Amino acid sequence: MKILVIDPLFETEPDVEREAAGPDAELVFRRSVNGTLPNPRDYAGVDAVLNCRSAHVLPAEVIARLDRCRCIAQGGVGYGHVDLKAAGEAGIPVINTPDYGTTEVADHAVALALSLLRGVQAYDRRLRRSNDSWDARMLKTVKRLGTQRVGIVGMGRIGTAAALRFQAFGMKVGYYDPHLPSGHHLSYGWERLETLPELLKRSDLLSIHCLLNEETRGMIDARAIAILPAGAVLVNTARGGIVDFRAVHDALLSGHLGAAGLDVFEKEPLDREDPLIRAWADGEEWLDERLILTPHAAFYSISSIIDIRRLSMTYLMDYLRHGRLRTCVNAPYLTHRR
């Protein structure tokens, strides 16, 4: 079996991948450039694709080149960059790796929120400039955590893990997730809101943990942000396309949005010409306590990288050898299998 591994995550040797694949698999490693492989012929003649990062996209025209492919495995949780319909119509199941990095992303979301709500980064930035910032009372975003109402958008694995962490700090948890069965909230004593506006209205802190798809793209736009209480904090560790970045800029500028902690962006790496990113990069003082950006790194730890390398290849080979689909994400479009 010939497996095309795109944008592999190993640093020195692909030992984890080879062990998980077994001796009967030929692994071909390639790096993408600007979202695609430089040589289109690399897509042909492979039995499967392991797409290790979301930087490499799989639209219909690329999937059409996969003339022999029987499965596409996506390392990681998100798959908004894969044309699920085109893959399904070609008879190619798409699988993801949802059981890695859950705790890391939840921890990162909480870390961003705490850094803003307790002023950790703002204190550091201001103290670095001078002792004039010694008076701690100047930070308006600093709050007593136990008084804050956190709203979770998407109560899946990561959303649940984040909610448990926020709850441990005394925050009142509410969530919006129309895909969960009735009564799910009773398991934890959380408040379930039936509509997104209802959740936004009561969220002093909004943390995004849903998938990026047609339902959620641009969901947190200017109108949504306007519903949040004045001074609310927004945290996004899911996908950049869910949140309108321009709307975040405008809401921070107007003062309606108290602060934002963002790990993901619609354009990655950052667009340095964007007005908000330019102001942040220049260290403009008005953003000291109000904006923290991290480089799509919420998933990362040494342990999580080992997990994603091992699990994504394991699930792929399990399908190729035994036909077992553990995490198929394009089942509605999969009318047949190659």
C-alpha positions, 0 to 999 in steps of 0.5 A: 500500500502506498500512503501519501503523507502531506506535511508530516509532523516529525522532526528527524525520523518518521519512526512513529508513522512507520511503526503505526503503518507496518512493514507492508506500507510504503510511505511517501512524504511531501511538503505543501506550498501555499496549500497544495503540492508543487508537483500535481503528479504526487496525488496520483497512484496512492492508496490513501492520503494522510493530511497532517495539517490544515495548511494543505487543502483538499478541494474537488480539483485535488480530490479528482487527481486521487485516482486510486485513493481509498481513504483520506485521513486528516490529522487533527479534529477540523476538516473544513479545508476538505471537500467532503462532498467531492470525496464522498462522491468519489467513494473516498471516506474522510476520517479525522483524529478527534481524540488527540489534543483535547486537554491541550486546546481546553487548557489553552482556551482557559489560559487565554481567558485567565491571562486577560481576566487577570491582566497577566500579560498586560501587567508584564507589558506595562511593567517592562516599559516603566514603573509608572504601571505599578498601580494595578487598579488601572486595568479595567478587564481584570475581574473576579472569576467567580462572578463571570458567566462563561458561554461555550459555543460547541459542547463536544470533547474540547468544549466539555473539557474547557467548561469543566476547567472554567467551572473549577474557577467558579464561573457559571457555565452556559452553552449553545450546541444544537447537535447535542441530545436533550438532557446533556446539560443535566449531567453537569448542571450547566445551563443550555441555551436554545439559541446563539443570541440567548447564549451571547446575551448572558456571556461575560466570557465567550469561548468558541469550540465548534467545527468550521462548516457552512453553519458556523462560518462567520457565525460570530460577526458584528451583530453577534458581538454586539449582543455580548454584554459590554466589556465581554471577553472573546476567546477562539481556539477553534477555527479562524473562519468562525469569527469575523476578525474585522468585527473584533477589531471594530468592537475592540476599537469602540470599547464594546468588546473588552478583550480577545484571545485568539489562537486561530485566524482566517488567514494563517500565518498572520496578515501583517498589514491588517490594522488590528494586527499592525497595532498589536505588533507595534505594541500600541498601549490600548491593546496591552490588556485587550488582545492576545494572539497565539500562532494556532498553537493550542493543540501543541504539546510534545505528547499531543504531537506524538498522539496525532502522529500515531493515532492518525496513521493507526486509524488510516491503516485500520480502514485500509486493512480491515475496513473499519471506519472509526471517525468518518466525517463525510458519511452523508456523501459517501454513496459507495466505497472504492 
